[in-house]
Structures are given as C-alpha cells and as structure tokens.
C-alpha cells in the first residue's frame, strides 16, 4: 500500500491512498475528483483516509459520516487518522476524544452524537452486501483495465456534461454515486446521463440526460442504478469470509436489456492465476421478461453443487428463486 503512485503501479496490484489529508468539507469534495483521476491514470485501487488524516475543529460527526459514505464506494475502504477514536463509527457517540495526537482536535462539543454510528453501520453493511459486485469489478479491473471508480464519460463519451463532471462517478458500469460534500445539506444536485435510472433507496424511476435535485438527510447519499443492470446482492456479513446461508439476490432493474458476469474464486489464495475461478453469465431480456443464467466460456471451474439465487425484479417487488447447477437455466417473470 502506497501514497506515492507511479505509471505502471497497477501491474503490481499497487494500492494507493491519497496521503495525509486535512479534515474539511473542501477536502472531501476534492477527493472525489482525485479518486476519479487516479483511477483513470495510475491504478484502479485507490482510497482516502475517511474523515481526513489531520483532525481539526471542522471534523465533526457529520463530516465523518459523509466521508464514510463516499469511502464505501472507494476500492480501498479505510477509516484512518489522528485522534483515532474519532475514526471509529461509534467514537462520535462517546464523551471523550480518546488519545490526542497533534495540536488540533475536533471539538468536544461534537461528541455524544448518537446519530452517526447507525448511519455508518448502514453503509458498512451495504459495502458487505455489495461484495459480489465489488469483487467482480476488481476482476474486471485486472482483466480489462477499467477502474472500479469511473468517470461518467468512460461510458458516456459523447455527453458534454458527463465529460466535465467531477463530483460524481460510476461504480462499475451500472451504479452512479453522488457523494454529499456540503455541510448540513438538505438537497444534492445529481446529473444522470442518457437512459433510465432508478433511485437505489426507493426505486423511483428517473429519465436521464438531465440534472435532478435529490432531497437528502444524513442517512442519504444519492445512489442511482441504470435500467438493465443486474446487481448481485448478498446477505449482511460482519467480515468478508463469514459464511452466510441465505442466497445471493440478483436485483434486476427493468426497462432495458442487460447482462452481468459474476466472478468468484476462493478469495484467499492466488489460485485464480491457475485458472481456478468461476464465471457465471446472466442475461436479462426485458421484452420477454426472461433471465438466463449460464457458465461463461472463460470460466476455469465448473459448479459442483446446486446454487440458489433469489431474483428480485425492480420495480414491482416480484421475487422468485432459481436453482442453478452450472447448466443454462431460464426463468420468466
């Protein structure tokens, strides 16, 4: 893990964080553009110190929560900095700053804030639920060079507004992330490229090619998903290797045809270099309301047991389960 990137570092899987940043709202805003540009140029594996490394009176529970939300959609998701109790999601609910490092610290009056931990918990759990999607993005980055955190123009190169937007980004192909970086914000302007988009939180449909104004509270960072997306979504885990018994949900956002290739390996070894990985291809035919699941031609392993997927159609809240055994399988909705 480095804070000094260089051309070619991605070849070696170099993880880079943006250095010892100052805790401020302007720093948080700037980190969005830094992450986009770094991902385009040096390495897809980037992140920043959540909350900023150097604390000061501007570091509050609100700033920490907003930075935490942004950090969930960084390749490197790390809360780190001086006066380290304030880098714990539950630290803002305490009555003590803990060990002080350096001369500047957050204001003690900002402590005993019980609203911060539940917000951070919600987003940390979202990160773990999206692990199948994020892990696939990491494989895609290695295979194609496409970063996890993508400038809008990577997928919308002819969109003039997308080309100059530096305060929101795509998380993979299908999710659009608009971090909130203004103090006490009650709204967030979000530009949606051409197409149909769904609000992650309430499934409200929006037409793209326009800027919308999304109401926000502290628990809301705008997230949109494009029509045709298939998002694999796991049960909540407390750590990445925890075994969960409930099935992976495939969230299908209707309104367009779509596809997704799910990548899986043992998550602990480098056996994927020996072609030991599983690729499962999913295709959604919107007109026929049909989902097809089959092995990808490049997969290195075969499925040796039955697998259950829970399929959720959005909008409509239609849910069905499908049994997949490694052979082409179809289900109609």
N, C-alpha and C positions, 0 to 999 in steps of 0.2 A: 504494500500500500504506500502510495507516494503523494506528495503535494507538489512535485515538480514533474510535469508531463513533458514528453518529447515525441516527435513524429516517430511512429513505429512501436510505441509502447503497447498498443493494442495486441500486437503479435504475441506478447508475453503475458497477456491477461492482466495488464497493469491496472490496478485500481487507484484512482486519484481523487483526493478531496481538495476543496478549493482553498485550503490554508486557514490561517488563524484570523478569521473574520471578526469584525466588530458587531456587537448586538445592536441592530437598529432596523427600523422598517425599510429604510432605503437600501440597506444591505440585503435584506430578504428579497426585495424587488429585483435587485441586480443579480442575485444568484440564479434567478430563472433564466436570464439571458446567458449567463456564464455557463450554466449546465447545457443549454441548447448548443452553444458554440463549441464547447468542449466535446460534446458527443458527436458533433459533425466533423471535428478535426483530429482529435487525439485518441480518444478511447471511448467506447460505449459505457464503460464502468466508472461512473462519476457520482459524487455526492458532496454535501457540505455539512459542516458541524451544525446540527439542529439547535437553533437559538443563538448561533454565533459563538465564537470561542471566547472573546473578551467581553465579559459582562459589564453592564453599567446601569444607570437608572432607567434607561429605555427598555431594558429587558424586563418584561412583565409576563405574567401567565398567558395573557392574550397573544403576545408576540410569539412566545414559545409554542402555543397551540397551533397558530397559523404556520409556523415554520415546520412543525411536526407533520401537519397535513401535507405540505409540499414534499417533505422528506420521504413520505410513504411512496411517492412516485419518483424517487431517485433510485438508480441502481444500487448505490451504497446508502443504506438507511441507518444513520448513526447519530445518536444524541451525545454530544461531547462538548466540553468547555470548562472553563474555570468556575469556581464556586459550584462544584459539581452536583450538589443536592438540587440545584435549580435546573439540572438536566435530567432529572427523574420526573416522569409524568405526575407522580404523586407528591413531588417535592414542593409544589406550589400550594398544597393543602396543609403543609406543616407550618409551625410557628417560628421556625429557626432556619436561617440561611445555610447552616452547616459550615464546614471548613471554608474559610475565605482565602482566596488566592489572588494576589494583586491588590491594588488600592481601590479599584472601582467595583462595586457590587450592586445588585438590584436593590430596590427599596424594600425594607422590611414590611412596610405597609401593604405591599403587594402579595404578601403571604396569606395563609389561611383562606385561600381561594379554592373552594371545593368544586368549582365548575370545570377545572382544567383536566383533571385525571379522567373523568368519563369521556371527554372529547378525544383525548389521546388514546384511550382504550378502544374506542370505536374505530379509529383509523388504524391502530396497530393490528386489530383483528381483521380489518379489511385487507391489509397487506398480506396477512397469512392466508386469507380466503382466496386471494388472487394469485397465490404461489404457482398453480399450474400455468396460468397465463404468463406470469413474470419469468418463470423458468424457461418456458418456450421462447420468450423474447431473448433470453440470454443465449440459447442455442441459435436462434436466428441471427443474432449479432455475430456469433462466431462463424456461422456458415455463409452469411451474405455481407457482413459489414454494416448492416443497418443498425443504428443505435436503439436502445430502449426508449430513450427520451428524444423525440423527433420534432424538428422544426415543422410547422404546418406546411411549408412549401415543398417538403420532401414528397408529400402525396398530393399536393395541390399546386404544382409548379406554375400554372397559368393564372393563379389567383393573386392579383396585385396586393390585396390586403394581407393575405397569408404570407406573402414574401416579406412584409415589413413588420410582422407581429412577433414581438419578443417577450411577451409577458404571459403566454400560454403555450401549450405544446401538446403533441400527440404522445400517448404512452402506447407504443406499438402502433399498429395500423388503425386500431378500432376505438381507442379511448382518447378523449380530449380533456385535458386537465387545465383548469384556470385558477391558480393559487390566489388567495386573498392576501394582499400585502399592504393594505391601508388600515390604520388604527381605527377601531370602532366602526368598521364598515358595516353598512346595512344592505348594500347592493354591490354587485360586481358586473361590469360590462364584459360580455363574452362574445367573441367573433366565432361564428360557426361557418365553416366552408360549405361549398355546394353539397346538396344531398339532404337526407332526412336524418335528424339526430334525436336521441332520447335522453332526457334528464335521468341520470343514474338513480337519483333519490326518490323520484315519484313517477317515473316512466312517461312524463309529459312529452309529447312529440313536438319538435320544432323544425321549421324549414330552414335550411342552410342558406349561405350567401348573404347573411345579414348579421348585424351586431344586436344582441338582445341584452336586456338588463335582468339579471337574476337576483332575487332577494336572498340575502344570506343572514344567518345568525352565526354565533361562534362555532356551532357544530357543523356548519355547512361550508364546504369548499365545492364550487361547481365542477361537476364531472358529467361529460356527455359521451354517449356511445352512438356510433353511426349505424344506420339501418343496414342489415345484412350481417352484422357482427355475431360471432359465436364466442361467448366468453365462458371458459371453464372456471368454475367457482367452487371451492372446497368448503367443508365444514371448518369451524374455527379450531385452530391449533394454538397451544401455548408455546410450542417450539417447533421448528421446521421438520424434525424427524419423528414427531409424535404420530403414532398410528391412530387413525380415526376410522370408525366403522361405517359411518354414513357415506353415501355415494357422492361423487363429484356431480355438481349441477352444471348443465350446459344451458346458459342463458342465451336464447336466440332472439335478437332484436329484428323484428319483421319489417317489411317494406322494401326489401331488395334481396337479390340472391347473395349468398355469402359462403365463405369457406374458412376453415381454420385447421391447421395441422398441429396436433398436440404432441409435444416432445416429452419423453420420460426416460430416465435412467435410474441407477441405484442411488444417486445424489451424494455418494460418499467417496467414490473411487474415480480413477481415470480410465475405467474400462470402456467408457464411451469412445476412447481413442482406438479401441479394438473392435469397433463397430457393434458394441453391446448397448443398444438403445432401442427404444420403441417409438415409432411414429404412427399416429392414428389420424387419418384424414376425415374431416367432417365437412359435408356439403349441404347447404340449405337451398332448396328450390322454392322460392317464395310463391310462385303461381300455383304450384301443385301442393304447397304446404307440406313438403316432404323433406325429412332429414335422412341423409345417407351417411353411414359410418363404415370405414373400410381401412385396411392397412395401407400405409403409404409405401410406394415402390422402393423407397430408400431405407426402409426400416431394417435394423440389424437383428432384431429379435422377433419371435412370434409370441403371441399371447397364449399362455399355457393354462389359463383358467377363465371362468366366466367373470364378466365385469358388468356391473350395473351403473348406468348413467341415469340421472334424474334430469329430464329435459323440461325447461320452463320457457314457454312462448310469451314474448313481450311485444305489445301489450296483450291483455286478455287473461293473464294469470292461468293459462292452460298448462297443466303439469302431467306428464306421463313418464313412466320408467321404461328403459330399453335395456335388454340384455345383449351384450356384445361378447362374442367369443373369438374374435380375430378374423371372422369371415364377413364379407359385405352384408350389411344389415340396414333395412329401411324401416321408417315409421312415418305414418301420415297423421296430420293434425287437422 
